């Protein structure tokens, strides 16, 4: 079903192989996009960003943004900058929608 596929890294422009096994893993996880960086650039990027959560890994506070829950209307804080085109939920309403 899956076959190895050659891709070009966005950062270093080197060619790398997106293996059939990796493609299967991506499909299992529901990932829609192919990788844009080679394994070494992905690893370097994770190292430089602290694993994608820089502020907390360095002991800093996570920046929170004020928002109004689209479900119950209470004022809450969320760890991302809310956009007008997407609903934002408080912790309780978000948990209810997931369960």
C-alpha positions as CSV (number, residue, x, y, z in Angstrom):
1,X,0.0,0.0,0.0
2,X,2.8,2.5,0.9
3,X,6.0,2.9,-1.0
4,X,9.2,4.7,0.0
5,X,9.1,8.3,-1.3
6,X,11.9,10.8,-1.9
7,X,11.4,14.3,-0.4
8,X,13.6,17.4,-0.1
9,X,14.2,19.1,3.2
10,X,12.9,22.6,3.6
11,X,15.8,23.6,5.8
12,X,18.9,22.1,4.3
13,X,17.6,21.1,0.8
14,X,19.0,17.6,1.1
15,X,17.0,14.7,-0.2
16,X,15.6,12.2,2.3
17,X,13.4,9.1,2.1
18,X,9.9,9.1,3.6
19,X,9.8,5.3,4.2
20,X,6.7,3.2,3.8
21,X,6.9,2.5,7.5
22,X,6.9,6.2,8.4
23,X,4.0,6.7,6.0
24,X,2.0,4.0,7.7
25,X,2.8,5.6,11.1
26,X,1.6,9.0,9.9
27,X,-1.6,7.4,8.5
28,X,-2.3,5.6,11.9
29,X,-1.9,8.9,13.7
30,X,-4.1,10.7,11.3
31,X,-1.4,13.1,10.1
32,X,-2.4,14.8,6.9
33,X,0.9,16.3,5.8
34,X,4.2,14.7,4.8
35,X,7.3,15.7,6.7
36,X,9.0,18.8,5.3
37,X,12.3,18.4,7.2
38,X,14.9,15.6,7.0
39,X,15.4,13.6,10.3
40,X,18.5,15.5,11.3
41,X,16.9,18.9,10.8
42,X,13.8,17.7,12.7
43,X,16.0,16.6,15.5
44,X,17.9,19.8,15.5
45,X,14.7,21.9,15.5
46,X,13.4,19.9,18.5
47,X,16.6,20.5,20.4
48,X,16.6,24.2,19.7
49,X,13.0,24.7,20.6
50,X,13.1,22.6,23.8
51,X,10.9,19.9,22.4
52,X,8.3,22.3,21.2
53,X,7.5,23.8,24.6
54,X,10.3,26.2,25.2
55,X,8.9,28.3,28.1
56,X,7.9,25.4,30.3
57,X,11.1,23.4,29.7
58,X,13.2,26.4,30.8
59,X,11.0,26.8,33.9
60,X,9.1,29.8,32.6
61,X,5.4,30.5,32.9
62,X,3.2,29.6,29.9
63,X,1.7,32.7,28.3
64,X,-2.1,32.6,28.7
65,X,-4.7,34.6,26.8
66,X,-8.1,35.8,27.9
67,X,-11.1,34.3,26.2
68,X,-14.9,33.7,26.6
69,X,-16.1,30.1,26.4
70,X,-18.3,29.6,23.3
71,X,-20.4,27.0,25.2
72,X,-21.1,28.4,28.7
73,X,-20.0,32.1,28.3
74,X,-17.6,32.3,31.3
75,X,-14.3,34.2,31.0
76,X,-11.3,31.9,30.9
77,X,-7.7,31.8,29.9
78,X,-6.2,29.6,27.1
79,X,-2.6,28.8,26.1
80,X,-3.0,30.2,22.6
81,X,-4.1,33.4,21.0
82,X,-7.9,33.0,20.2
83,X,-9.1,33.8,16.7
84,X,-12.5,35.2,15.8
85,X,-13.2,32.4,13.3
86,X,-12.9,29.5,15.8
87,X,-14.7,28.8,19.0
88,X,-12.8,28.7,22.3
89,X,-14.0,26.6,25.3
90,X,-13.2,26.6,29.0
91,X,-11.6,23.5,30.5
92,X,-14.8,22.0,31.6
93,X,-16.7,22.5,28.3
94,X,-13.7,21.3,26.3
95,X,-13.5,18.1,28.4
96,X,-17.3,17.5,27.9
97,X,-16.9,17.8,24.2
98,X,-14.1,15.3,24.1
99,X,-15.9,12.7,26.2
